[in-house]
Amino acid sequence: MFYYTYILKSEIDNKFYTGYTKNLKLRFKLHEDGEIDSTKRRRPLKLIYYEACLNQQDATHREKYLKTYLGKMFLKNRLKSYLIG
């Protein structure tokens, strides 16, 4: 079983939300349905990036990294074409 680290982008304020889960499809549906407090007022949301990890510890470490300055620079470079367009 995989764990996923994911990035959502709010279409309201263009800000990003970073999280992790073991069921990406269900977690995104919960975000879309307003069941997650931290994103319910920022809907609609787009899933713009995700990574699969082999265990929960790797996923949480990756989530923490992606929230750092270096992690944000990694995402900016990784999603350069998407963010420009």
PDB file of N, CA, C and O in Angstrom, chain B, residues numbered from 101:
ATOM      1  N   MET B 101       0.843  -1.184   0.000  1.00  0.00           N
ATOM      2  CA  MET B 101       0.000   0.000   0.000  1.00  0.00           C
ATOM      3  C   MET B 101       0.889   1.249   0.000  1.00  0.00           C
ATOM      4  O   MET B 101       1.918   1.299   0.673  1.00  0.00           O
ATOM      5  N   PHE B 102       0.476   2.219  -0.746  1.00  0.00           N
ATOM      6  CA  PHE B 102       1.207   3.480  -0.830  1.00  0.00           C
ATOM      7  C   PHE B 102       0.576   4.541   0.067  1.00  0.00           C
ATOM      8  O   PHE B 102      -0.605   4.472   0.406  1.00  0.00           O
ATOM      9  N   TYR B 103       1.384   5.510   0.437  1.00  0.00           N
ATOM     10  CA  TYR B 103       0.919   6.744   1.058  1.00  0.00           C
ATOM     11  C   TYR B 103       1.250   7.854   0.073  1.00  0.00           C
ATOM     12  O   TYR B 103       2.257   7.786  -0.631  1.00  0.00           O
ATOM     13  N   TYR B 104       0.415   8.861   0.024  1.00  0.00           N
ATOM     14  CA  TYR B 104       0.581   9.924  -0.966  1.00  0.00           C
ATOM     15  C   TYR B 104       0.779  11.268  -0.288  1.00  0.00           C
ATOM     16  O   TYR B 104       0.078  11.612   0.664  1.00  0.00           O
ATOM     17  N   THR B 105       1.738  12.011  -0.790  1.00  0.00           N
ATOM     18  CA  THR B 105       1.908  13.409  -0.446  1.00  0.00           C
ATOM     19  C   THR B 105       1.330  14.187  -1.621  1.00  0.00           C
ATOM     20  O   THR B 105       1.621  13.876  -2.775  1.00  0.00           O
ATOM     21  N   TYR B 106       0.516  15.192  -1.334  1.00  0.00           N
ATOM     22  CA  TYR B 106      -0.197  15.862  -2.427  1.00  0.00           C
ATOM     23  C   TYR B 106      -0.250  17.371  -2.219  1.00  0.00           C
ATOM     24  O   TYR B 106      -0.114  17.878  -1.105  1.00  0.00           O
ATOM     25  N   ILE B 107      -0.453  18.063  -3.331  1.00  0.00           N
ATOM     26  CA  ILE B 107      -0.579  19.523  -3.326  1.00  0.00           C
ATOM     27  C   ILE B 107      -1.905  19.883  -3.997  1.00  0.00           C
ATOM     28  O   ILE B 107      -2.205  19.432  -5.103  1.00  0.00           O
ATOM     29  N   LEU B 108      -2.681  20.696  -3.307  1.00  0.00           N
ATOM     30  CA  LEU B 108      -3.911  21.241  -3.872  1.00  0.00           C
ATOM     31  C   LEU B 108      -3.712  22.731  -4.103  1.00  0.00           C
ATOM     32  O   LEU B 108      -2.976  23.392  -3.371  1.00  0.00           O
ATOM     33  N   LYS B 109      -4.370  23.247  -5.119  1.00  0.00           N
ATOM     34  CA  LYS B 109      -4.344  24.692  -5.374  1.00  0.00           C
ATOM     35  C   LYS B 109      -5.773  25.207  -5.301  1.00  0.00           C
ATOM     36  O   LYS B 109      -6.673  24.669  -5.946  1.00  0.00           O
ATOM     37  N   SER B 110      -5.969  26.247  -4.515  1.00  0.00           N
ATOM     38  CA  SER B 110      -7.281  26.868  -4.393  1.00  0.00           C
ATOM     39  C   SER B 110      -7.540  27.736  -5.621  1.00  0.00           C
ATOM     40  O   SER B 110      -6.695  28.539  -6.015  1.00  0.00           O
ATOM     41  N   GLU B 111      -8.702  27.567  -6.212  1.00  0.00           N
ATOM     42  CA  GLU B 111      -9.064  28.416  -7.348  1.00  0.00           C
ATOM     43  C   GLU B 111      -9.653  29.748  -6.876  1.00  0.00           C
ATOM     44  O   GLU B 111      -9.929  30.632  -7.687  1.00  0.00           O
ATOM     45  N   ILE B 112      -9.844  29.886  -5.563  1.00  0.00           N
ATOM     46  CA  ILE B 112     -10.342  31.140  -4.988  1.00  0.00           C
ATOM     47  C   ILE B 112      -9.190  32.114  -4.739  1.00  0.00           C
ATOM     48  O   ILE B 112      -9.232  33.263  -5.180  1.00  0.00           O
ATOM     49  N   ASP B 113      -8.165  31.646  -4.030  1.00  0.00           N
ATOM     50  CA  ASP B 113      -7.068  32.547  -3.651  1.00  0.00           C
ATOM     51  C   ASP B 113      -5.708  32.155  -4.247  1.00  0.00           C
ATOM     52  O   ASP B 113      -4.696  32.789  -3.948  1.00  0.00           O
ATOM     53  N   ASN B 114      -5.685  31.107  -5.093  1.00  0.00           N
ATOM     54  CA  ASN B 114      -4.463  30.619  -5.744  1.00  0.00           C
ATOM     55  C   ASN B 114      -3.380  30.160  -4.768  1.00  0.00           C
ATOM     56  O   ASN B 114      -2.213  30.064  -5.147  1.00  0.00           O
ATOM     57  N   LYS B 115      -3.745  29.878  -3.529  1.00  0.00           N
ATOM     58  CA  LYS B 115      -2.781  29.377  -2.556  1.00  0.00           C
ATOM     59  C   LYS B 115      -2.769  27.852  -2.586  1.00  0.00           C
ATOM     60  O   LYS B 115      -3.684  27.210  -3.103  1.00  0.00           O
ATOM     61  N   PHE B 116      -1.698  27.295  -2.012  1.00  0.00           N
ATOM     62  CA  PHE B 116      -1.498  25.856  -2.043  1.00  0.00           C
ATOM     63  C   PHE B 116      -1.769  25.229  -0.679  1.00  0.00           C
ATOM     64  O   PHE B 116      -1.603  25.873   0.357  1.00  0.00           O
ATOM     65  N   TYR B 117      -2.180  23.985  -0.695  1.00  0.00           N
ATOM     66  CA  TYR B 117      -2.361  23.176   0.503  1.00  0.00           C
ATOM     67  C   TYR B 117      -1.572  21.892   0.294  1.00  0.00           C
ATOM     68  O   TYR B 117      -1.707  21.243  -0.744  1.00  0.00           O
ATOM     69  N   THR B 118      -0.756  21.523   1.264  1.00  0.00           N
ATOM     70  CA  THR B 118       0.048  20.306   1.188  1.00  0.00           C
ATOM     71  C   THR B 118      -0.412  19.342   2.265  1.00  0.00           C
ATOM     72  O   THR B 118      -0.599  19.729   3.419  1.00  0.00           O
ATOM     73  N   GLY B 119      -0.594  18.084   1.884  1.00  0.00           N
ATOM     74  CA  GLY B 119      -1.016  17.085   2.852  1.00  0.00           C
ATOM     75  C   GLY B 119      -0.520  15.707   2.461  1.00  0.00           C
ATOM     76  O   GLY B 119       0.176  15.536   1.460  1.00  0.00           O
ATOM     77  N   TYR B 120      -0.898  14.719   3.279  1.00  0.00           N
ATOM     78  CA  TYR B 120      -0.575  13.338   2.937  1.00  0.00           C
ATOM     79  C   TYR B 120      -1.746  12.452   3.337  1.00  0.00           C
ATOM     80  O   TYR B 120      -2.537  12.808   4.212  1.00  0.00           O
ATOM     81  N   THR B 121      -1.850  11.304   2.695  1.00  0.00           N
ATOM     82  CA  THR B 121      -2.944  10.378   2.945  1.00  0.00           C
ATOM     83  C   THR B 121      -2.581   9.002   2.403  1.00  0.00           C
ATOM     84  O   THR B 121      -1.646   8.865   1.615  1.00  0.00           O
ATOM     85  N   LYS B 122      -3.322   7.989   2.828  1.00  0.00           N
ATOM     86  CA  LYS B 122      -3.119   6.680   2.207  1.00  0.00           C
ATOM     87  C   LYS B 122      -4.201   6.388   1.177  1.00  0.00           C
ATOM     88  O   LYS B 122      -4.111   5.398   0.450  1.00  0.00           O
ATOM     89  N   ASN B 123      -5.235   7.248   1.106  1.00  0.00           N
ATOM     90  CA  ASN B 123      -6.282   7.086   0.099  1.00  0.00           C
ATOM     91  C   ASN B 123      -6.496   8.440  -0.582  1.00  0.00           C
ATOM     92  O   ASN B 123      -7.320   9.243  -0.144  1.00  0.00           O
ATOM     93  N   LEU B 124      -5.756   8.677  -1.642  1.00  0.00           N
ATOM     94  CA  LEU B 124      -5.767   9.983  -2.303  1.00  0.00           C
ATOM     95  C   LEU B 124      -7.133  10.326  -2.881  1.00  0.00           C
ATOM     96  O   LEU B 124      -7.597  11.459  -2.756  1.00  0.00           O
ATOM     97  N   LYS B 125      -7.765   9.372  -3.500  1.00  0.00           N
ATOM     98  CA  LYS B 125      -9.072   9.626  -4.121  1.00  0.00           C
ATOM     99  C   LYS B 125     -10.114  10.052  -3.068  1.00  0.00           C
ATOM    100  O   LYS B 125     -10.847  11.021  -3.265  1.00  0.00           O
ATOM    101  N   LEU B 126     -10.164   9.317  -1.960  1.00  0.00           N
ATOM    102  CA  LEU B 126     -11.113   9.657  -0.890  1.00  0.00           C
ATOM    103  C   LEU B 126     -10.761  10.993  -0.255  1.00  0.00           C
ATOM    104  O   LEU B 126     -11.645  11.814  -0.010  1.00  0.00           O
ATOM    105  N   ARG B 127      -9.491  11.218   0.010  1.00  0.00           N
ATOM    106  CA  ARG B 127      -9.076  12.472   0.659  1.00  0.00           C
ATOM    107  C   ARG B 127      -9.412  13.677  -0.217  1.00  0.00           C
ATOM    108  O   ARG B 127      -9.873  14.700   0.289  1.00  0.00           O
ATOM    109  N   PHE B 128      -9.185  13.565  -1.523  1.00  0.00           N
ATOM    110  CA  PHE B 128      -9.522  14.679  -2.414  1.00  0.00           C
ATOM    111  C   PHE B 128     -11.025  14.918  -2.420  1.00  0.00           C
ATOM    112  O   PHE B 128     -11.462  16.069  -2.434  1.00  0.00           O
ATOM    113  N   LYS B 129     -11.824  13.859  -2.410  1.00  0.00           N
ATOM    114  CA  LYS B 129     -13.282  14.011  -2.358  1.00  0.00           C
ATOM    115  C   LYS B 129     -13.699  14.726  -1.078  1.00  0.00           C
ATOM    116  O   LYS B 129     -14.586  15.580  -1.107  1.00  0.00           O
ATOM    117  N   LEU B 130     -13.068  14.385   0.046  1.00  0.00           N
ATOM    118  CA  LEU B 130     -13.370  15.068   1.312  1.00  0.00           C
ATOM    119  C   LEU B 130     -13.044  16.558   1.212  1.00  0.00           C
ATOM    120  O   LEU B 130     -13.804  17.395   1.700  1.00  0.00           O
ATOM    121  N   HIS B 131     -11.919  16.887   0.584  1.00  0.00           N
ATOM    122  CA  HIS B 131     -11.578  18.297   0.364  1.00  0.00           C
ATOM    123  C   HIS B 131     -12.635  18.962  -0.514  1.00  0.00           C
ATOM    124  O   HIS B 131     -13.118  20.047  -0.190  1.00  0.00           O
ATOM    125  N   GLU B 132     -12.992  18.323  -1.613  1.00  0.00           N
ATOM    126  CA  GLU B 132     -13.985  18.887  -2.536  1.00  0.00           C
ATOM    127  C   GLU B 132     -15.341  19.099  -1.875  1.00  0.00           C
ATOM    128  O   GLU B 132     -16.035  20.074  -2.165  1.00  0.00           O
ATOM    129  N   ASP B 133     -15.714  18.186  -0.988  1.00  0.00           N
ATOM    130  CA  ASP B 133     -17.019  18.250  -0.323  1.00  0.00           C
ATOM    131  C   ASP B 133     -17.039  19.181   0.882  1.00  0.00           C
ATOM    132  O   ASP B 133     -18.076  19.321   1.531  1.00  0.00           O
ATOM    133  N   GLY B 134     -15.916  19.819   1.195  1.00  0.00           N
ATOM    134  CA  GLY B 134     -15.861  20.749   2.315  1.00  0.00           C
ATOM    135  C   GLY B 134     -15.764  20.072   3.669  1.00  0.00           C
ATOM    136  O   GLY B 134     -16.078  20.687   4.689  1.00  0.00           O
ATOM    137  N   GLU B 135     -15.339  18.829   3.701  1.00  0.00           N
ATOM    138  CA  GLU B 135     -15.232  18.078   4.957  1.00  0.00           C
ATOM    139  C   GLU B 135     -13.926  18.340   5.702  1.00  0.00           C
ATOM    140  O   GLU B 135     -13.795  17.946   6.861  1.00  0.00           O
ATOM    141  N   ILE B 136     -12.967  18.990   5.069  1.00  0.00           N
ATOM    142  CA  ILE B 136     -11.675  19.289   5.689  1.00  0.00           C
ATOM    143  C   ILE B 136     -11.661  20.773   6.053  1.00  0.00           C
ATOM    144  O   ILE B 136     -11.719  21.636   5.176  1.00  0.00           O
ATOM    145  N   ASP B 137     -11.582  21.064   7.362  1.00  0.00           N
ATOM    146  CA  ASP B 137     -11.685  22.444   7.843  1.00  0.00           C
ATOM    147  C   ASP B 137     -10.698  23.402   7.182  1.00  0.00           C
ATOM    148  O   ASP B 137     -11.056  24.530   6.844  1.00  0.00           O
ATOM    149  N   SER B 138      -9.456  22.953   6.999  1.00  0.00           N
ATOM    150  CA  SER B 138      -8.419  23.865   6.501  1.00  0.00           C
ATOM    151  C   SER B 138      -8.619  24.281   5.049  1.00  0.00           C
ATOM    152  O   SER B 138      -8.011  25.256   4.606  1.00  0.00           O
ATOM    153  N   THR B 139      -9.450  23.572   4.300  1.00  0.00           N
ATOM    154  CA  THR B 139      -9.647  23.938   2.885  1.00  0.00           C
ATOM    155  C   THR B 139     -11.105  24.219   2.518  1.00  0.00           C
ATOM    156  O   THR B 139     -11.384  24.598   1.381  1.00  0.00           O
ATOM    157  N   LYS B 140     -12.030  24.043   3.447  1.00  0.00           N
ATOM    158  CA  LYS B 140     -13.440  24.144   3.051  1.00  0.00           C
ATOM    159  C   LYS B 140     -13.838  25.531   2.551  1.00  0.00           C
ATOM    160  O   LYS B 140     -14.749  25.643   1.730  1.00  0.00           O
ATOM    161  N   ARG B 141     -13.182  26.586   3.023  1.00  0.00           N
ATOM    162  CA  ARG B 141     -13.512  27.937   2.545  1.00  0.00           C
ATOM    163  C   ARG B 141     -12.661  28.362   1.354  1.00  0.00           C
ATOM    164  O   ARG B 141     -12.756  29.495   0.883  1.00  0.00           O
ATOM    165  N   ARG B 142     -11.830  27.443   0.875  1.00  0.00           N
ATOM    166  CA  ARG B 142     -10.938  27.765  -0.246  1.00  0.00           C
ATOM    167  C   ARG B 142     -11.320  27.005  -1.515  1.00  0.00           C
ATOM    168  O   ARG B 142     -10.566  26.996  -2.488  1.00  0.00           O
ATOM    169  N   ARG B 143     -12.471  26.378  -1.503  1.00  0.00           N
ATOM    170  CA  ARG B 143     -12.923  25.604  -2.663  1.00  0.00           C
ATOM    171  C   ARG B 143     -13.426  26.534  -3.755  1.00  0.00           C
ATOM    172  O   ARG B 143     -13.872  27.643  -3.459  1.00  0.00           O
ATOM    173  N   PRO B 144     -13.364  26.110  -5.004  1.00  0.00           N
ATOM    174  CA  PRO B 144     -12.940  24.805  -5.509  1.00  0.00           C
ATOM    175  C   PRO B 144     -11.421  24.649  -5.490  1.00  0.00           C
ATOM    176  O   PRO B 144     -10.669  25.623  -5.515  1.00  0.00           O
ATOM    177  N   LEU B 145     -11.006  23.393  -5.445  1.00  0.00           N
ATOM    178  CA  LEU B 145      -9.592  23.038  -5.367  1.00  0.00           C
ATOM    179  C   LEU B 145      -9.208  22.162  -6.554  1.00  0.00           C
ATOM    180  O   LEU B 145     -10.030  21.427  -7.101  1.00  0.00           O
ATOM    181  N   LYS B 146      -7.943  22.260  -6.934  1.00  0.00           N
ATOM    182  CA  LYS B 146      -7.399  21.388  -7.986  1.00  0.00           C
ATOM    183  C   LYS B 146      -6.250  20.591  -7.397  1.00  0.00           C
ATOM    184  O   LYS B 146      -5.401  21.139  -6.694  1.00  0.00           O
ATOM    185  N   LEU B 147      -6.225  19.315  -7.680  1.00  0.00           N
ATOM    186  CA  LEU B 147      -5.075  18.489  -7.323  1.00  0.00           C
ATOM    187  C   LEU B 147      -4.032  18.747  -8.397  1.00  0.00           C
ATOM    188  O   LEU B 147      -4.243  18.405  -9.561  1.00  0.00           O
ATOM    189  N   ILE B 148      -2.903  19.350  -8.018  1.00  0.00           N
ATOM    190  CA  ILE B 148      -1.913  19.724  -9.030  1.00  0.00           C
ATOM    191  C   ILE B 148      -0.647  18.877  -8.973  1.00  0.00           C
ATOM    192  O   ILE B 148       0.164  18.909  -9.898  1.00  0.00           O
ATOM    193  N   TYR B 149      -0.472  18.108  -7.874  1.00  0.00           N
ATOM    194  CA  TYR B 149       0.756  17.327  -7.761  1.00  0.00           C
ATOM    195  C   TYR B 149       0.579  16.275  -6.676  1.00  0.00           C
ATOM    196  O   TYR B 149      -0.055  16.524  -5.652  1.00  0.00           O
ATOM    197  N   TYR B 150       1.147  15.099  -6.913  1.00  0.00           N
ATOM    198  CA  TYR B 150       1.218  14.104  -5.851  1.00  0.00           C
ATOM    199  C   TYR B 150       2.399  13.182  -6.073  1.00  0.00           C
ATOM    200  O   TYR B 150       2.883  13.017  -7.193  1.00  0.00           O
ATOM    201  N   GLU B 151       2.853  12.585  -4.982  1.00  0.00           N
ATOM    202  CA  GLU B 151       3.934  11.613  -5.001  1.00  0.00           C
ATOM    203  C   GLU B 151       3.495  10.409  -4.184  1.00  0.00           C
ATOM    204  O   GLU B 151       2.810  10.557  -3.172  1.00  0.00           O
ATOM    205  N   ALA B 152       3.883   9.226  -4.617  1.00  0.00           N
ATOM    206  CA  ALA B 152       3.609   8.005  -3.866  1.00  0.00           C
ATOM    207  C   ALA B 152       4.822   7.651  -3.023  1.00  0.00           C
ATOM    208  O   ALA B 152       5.955   7.704  -3.502  1.00  0.00           O
ATOM    209  N   CYS B 153       4.586   7.290  -1.772  1.00  0.00           N
ATOM    210  CA  CYS B 153       5.641   6.869  -0.853  1.00  0.00           C
ATOM    211  C   CYS B 153       5.326   5.461  -0.365  1.00  0.00           C
ATOM    212  O   CYS B 153       4.167   5.047  -0.338  1.00  0.00           O
ATOM    213  N   LEU B 154       6.354   4.743   0.014  1.00  0.00           N
ATOM    214  CA  LEU B 154       6.177   3.354   0.423  1.00  0.00           C
ATOM    215  C   LEU B 154       5.658   3.191   1.844  1.00  0.00           C
ATOM    216  O   LEU B 154       5.142   2.129   2.192  1.00  0.00           O
ATOM    217  N   ASN B 155       5.787   4.228   2.673  1.00  0.00           N
ATOM    218  CA  ASN B 155       5.253   4.130   4.022  1.00  0.00           C
ATOM    219  C   ASN B 155       4.868   5.512   4.544  1.00  0.00           C
ATOM    220  O   ASN B 155       5.212   6.535   3.951  1.00  0.00           O
ATOM    221  N   GLN B 156       4.153   5.519   5.659  1.00  0.00           N
ATOM    222  CA  GLN B 156       3.638   6.767   6.212  1.00  0.00           C
ATOM    223  C   GLN B 156       4.760   7.708   6.648  1.00  0.00           C
ATOM    224  O   GLN B 156       4.659   8.921   6.465  1.00  0.00           O
ATOM    225  N   GLN B 157       5.812   7.161   7.217  1.00  0.00           N
ATOM    226  CA  GLN B 157       6.911   8.009   7.682  1.00  0.00           C
ATOM    227  C   GLN B 157       7.549   8.774   6.520  1.00  0.00           C
ATOM    228  O   GLN B 157       7.841   9.962   6.654  1.00  0.00           O
ATOM    229  N   ASP B 158       7.765   8.117   5.395  1.00  0.00           N
ATOM    230  CA  ASP B 158       8.324   8.808   4.230  1.00  0.00           C
ATOM    231  C   ASP B 158       7.367   9.889   3.732  1.00  0.00           C
ATOM    232  O   ASP B 158       7.801  10.975   3.349  1.00  0.00           O
ATOM    233  N   ALA B 159       6.079   9.597   3.737  1.00  0.00           N
ATOM    234  CA  ALA B 159       5.089  10.575   3.269  1.00  0.00           C
ATOM    235  C   ALA B 159       5.055  11.804   4.175  1.00  0.00           C
ATOM    236  O   ALA B 159       4.981  12.929   3.683  1.00  0.00           O
ATOM    237  N   THR B 160       5.109  11.602   5.489  1.00  0.00           N
ATOM    238  CA  THR B 160       5.086  12.756   6.392  1.00  0.00           C
ATOM    239  C   THR B 160       6.372  13.572   6.290  1.00  0.00           C
ATOM    240  O   THR B 160       6.338  14.800   6.369  1.00  0.00           O
ATOM    241  N   HIS B 161       7.509  12.889   6.113  1.00  0.00           N
ATOM    242  CA  HIS B 161       8.763  13.629   5.918  1.00  0.00           C
ATOM    243  C   HIS B 161       8.713  14.442   4.630  1.00  0.00           C
ATOM    244  O   HIS B 161       9.161  15.588   4.592  1.00  0.00           O
ATOM    245  N   ARG B 162       8.171  13.848   3.591  1.00  0.00           N
ATOM    246  CA  ARG B 162       8.071  14.563   2.310  1.00  0.00           C
ATOM    247  C   ARG B 162       7.123  15.753   2.430  1.00  0.00           C
ATOM    248  O   ARG B 162       7.409  16.831   1.908  1.00  0.00           O
ATOM    249  N   GLU B 163       6.007  15.563   3.109  1.00  0.00           N
ATOM    250  CA  GLU B 163       5.067  16.669   3.323  1.00  0.00           C
ATOM    251  C   GLU B 163       5.758  17.823   4.042  1.00  0.00           C
ATOM    252  O   GLU B 163       5.636  18.977   3.630  1.00  0.00           O
ATOM    253  N   LYS B 164       6.481  17.516   5.111  1.00  0.00           N
ATOM    254  CA  LYS B 164       7.187  18.564   5.856  1.00  0.00           C
ATOM    255  C   LYS B 164       8.216  19.265   4.977  1.00  0.00           C
ATOM    256  O   LYS B 164       8.350  20.488   5.030  1.00  0.00           O
ATOM    257  N   TYR B 165       8.946  18.490   4.166  1.00  0.00           N
ATOM    258  CA  TYR B 165       9.937  19.093   3.271  1.00  0.00           C
ATOM    259  C   TYR B 165       9.268  20.025   2.264  1.00  0.00           C
ATOM    260  O   TYR B 165       9.751  21.134   2.036  1.00  0.00           O
ATOM    261  N   LEU B 166       8.173  19.594   1.665  1.00  0.00           N
ATOM    262  CA  LEU B 166       7.517  20.410   0.644  1.00  0.00           C
ATOM    263  C   LEU B 166       6.952  21.710   1.208  1.00  0.00           C
ATOM    264  O   LEU B 166       6.668  22.638   0.451  1.00  0.00           O
ATOM    265  N   LYS B 167       6.787  21.789   2.519  1.00  0.00           N
ATOM    266  CA  LYS B 167       6.309  23.009   3.160  1.00  0.00           C
ATOM    267  C   LYS B 167       7.451  23.975   3.492  1.00  0.00           C
ATOM    268  O   LYS B 167       7.199  25.112   3.890  1.00  0.00           O
ATOM    269  N   THR B 168       8.694  23.537   3.335  1.00  0.00           N
ATOM    270  CA  THR B 168       9.842  24.397   3.619  1.00  0.00           C
ATOM    271  C   THR B 168      10.149  25.278   2.402  1.00  0.00           C
ATOM    272  O   THR B 168       9.591  25.087   1.322  1.00  0.00           O
ATOM    273  N   TYR B 169      11.043  26.239   2.605  1.00  0.00           N
ATOM    274  CA  TYR B 169      11.475  27.095   1.501  1.00  0.00           C
ATOM    275  C   TYR B 169      12.058  26.265   0.360  1.00  0.00           C
ATOM    276  O   TYR B 169      11.708  26.471  -0.802  1.00  0.00           O
ATOM    277  N   LEU B 170      12.954  25.321   0.693  1.00  0.00           N
ATOM    278  CA  LEU B 170      13.569  24.494  -0.355  1.00  0.00           C
ATOM    279  C   LEU B 170      12.528  23.616  -1.048  1.00  0.00           C
ATOM    280  O   LEU B 170      12.596  23.405  -2.259  1.00  0.00           O
ATOM    281  N   GLY B 171      11.582  23.113  -0.292  1.00  0.00           N
ATOM    282  CA  GLY B 171      10.509  22.308  -0.882  1.00  0.00           C
ATOM    283  C   GLY B 171       9.647  23.120  -1.830  1.00  0.00           C
ATOM    284  O   GLY B 171       9.242  22.632  -2.885  1.00  0.00           O
ATOM    285  N   LYS B 172       9.369  24.353  -1.456  1.00  0.00           N
ATOM    286  CA  LYS B 172       8.572  25.228  -2.324  1.00  0.00           C
ATOM    287  C   LYS B 172       9.341  25.563  -3.605  1.00  0.00           C
ATOM    288  O   LYS B 172       8.750  25.670  -4.679  1.00  0.00           O
ATOM    289  N   MET B 173      10.650  25.728  -3.484  1.00  0.00           N
ATOM    290  CA  MET B 173      11.472  25.970  -4.675  1.00  0.00           C
ATOM    291  C   MET B 173      11.492  24.729  -5.567  1.00  0.00           C
ATOM    292  O   MET B 173      11.440  24.852  -6.791  1.00  0.00           O
ATOM    293  N   PHE B 174      11.567  23.542  -4.974  1.00  0.00           N
ATOM    294  CA  PHE B 174      11.491  22.298  -5.738  1.00  0.00           C
ATOM    295  C   PHE B 174      10.187  22.243  -6.527  1.00  0.00           C
ATOM    296  O   PHE B 174      10.191  21.949  -7.722  1.00  0.00           O
ATOM    297  N   LEU B 175       9.074  22.527  -5.858  1.00  0.00           N
ATOM    298  CA  LEU B 175       7.769  22.480  -6.541  1.00  0.00           C
ATOM    299  C   LEU B 175       7.669  23.542  -7.633  1.00  0.00           C
ATOM    300  O   LEU B 175       7.142  23.284  -8.715  1.00  0.00           O
ATOM    301  N   LYS B 176       8.177  24.728  -7.341  1.00  0.00           N
ATOM    302  CA  LYS B 176       8.146  25.796  -8.345  1.00  0.00           C
ATOM    303  C   LYS B 176       8.889  25.362  -9.602  1.00  0.00           C
ATOM    304  O   LYS B 176       8.427  25.610 -10.716  1.00  0.00           O
ATOM    305  N   ASN B 177      10.031  24.717  -9.428  1.00  0.00           N
ATOM    306  CA  ASN B 177      10.807  24.235 -10.565  1.00  0.00           C
ATOM    307  C   ASN B 177      10.125  23.043 -11.233  1.00  0.00           C
ATOM    308  O   ASN B 177      10.074  22.962 -12.461  1.00  0.00           O
ATOM    309  N   ARG B 178       9.607  22.128 -10.435  1.00  0.00           N
ATOM    310  CA  ARG B 178       8.961  20.914 -10.954  1.00  0.00           C
ATOM    311  C   ARG B 178       7.697  21.245 -11.728  1.00  0.00           C
ATOM    312  O   ARG B 178       7.391  20.588 -12.723  1.00  0.00           O
ATOM    313  N   LEU B 179       6.966  22.247 -11.288  1.00  0.00           N
ATOM    314  CA  LEU B 179       5.687  22.614 -11.905  1.00  0.00           C
ATOM    315  C   LEU B 179       5.797  23.895 -12.727  1.00  0.00           C
ATOM    316  O   LEU B 179       4.804  24.587 -12.952  1.00  0.00           O
ATOM    317  N   LYS B 180       7.001  24.197 -13.167  1.00  0.00           N
ATOM    318  CA  LYS B 180       7.253  25.465 -13.865  1.00  0.00           C
ATOM    319  C   LYS B 180       6.286  25.703 -15.014  1.00  0.00           C
ATOM    320  O   LYS B 180       5.697  26.780 -15.107  1.00  0.00           O
ATOM    321  N   SER B 181       6.115  24.738 -15.876  1.00  0.00           N
ATOM    322  CA  SER B 181       5.233  24.907 -17.036  1.00  0.00           C
ATOM    323  C   SER B 181       3.789  25.128 -16.613  1.00  0.00           C
ATOM    324  O   SER B 181       3.084  25.948 -17.201  1.00  0.00           O
ATOM    325  N   TYR B 182       3.346  24.395 -15.589  1.00  0.00           N
ATOM    326  CA  TYR B 182       1.966  24.532 -15.112  1.00  0.00           C
ATOM    327  C   TYR B 182       1.744  25.908 -14.477  1.00  0.00           C
ATOM    328  O   TYR B 182       0.735  26.564 -14.741  1.00  0.00           O
ATOM    329  N   LEU B 183       2.686  26.338 -13.645  1.00  0.00           N
ATOM    330  CA  LEU B 183       2.507  27.591 -12.925  1.00  0.00           C
ATOM    331  C   LEU B 183       2.609  28.812 -13.815  1.00  0.00           C
ATOM    332  O   LEU B 183       2.012  29.846 -13.516  1.00  0.00           O
ATOM    333  N   ILE B 184       3.359  28.711 -14.908  1.00  0.00           N
ATOM    334  CA  ILE B 184       3.482  29.830 -15.846  1.00  0.00           C
ATOM    335  C   ILE B 184       2.201  29.967 -16.671  1.00  0.00           C
ATOM    336  O   ILE B 184       1.719  31.074 -16.915  1.00  0.00           O
ATOM    337  N   GLY B 185       1.665  28.832 -17.089  1.00  0.00           N
ATOM    338  CA  GLY B 185       0.501  28.823 -17.973  1.00  0.00           C
ATOM    339  C   GLY B 185      -0.752  29.097 -17.323  1.00  0.00           C
ATOM    340  O   GLY B 185      -1.796  29.113 -17.976  1.00  0.00           O
TER     341      GLY B 185
END
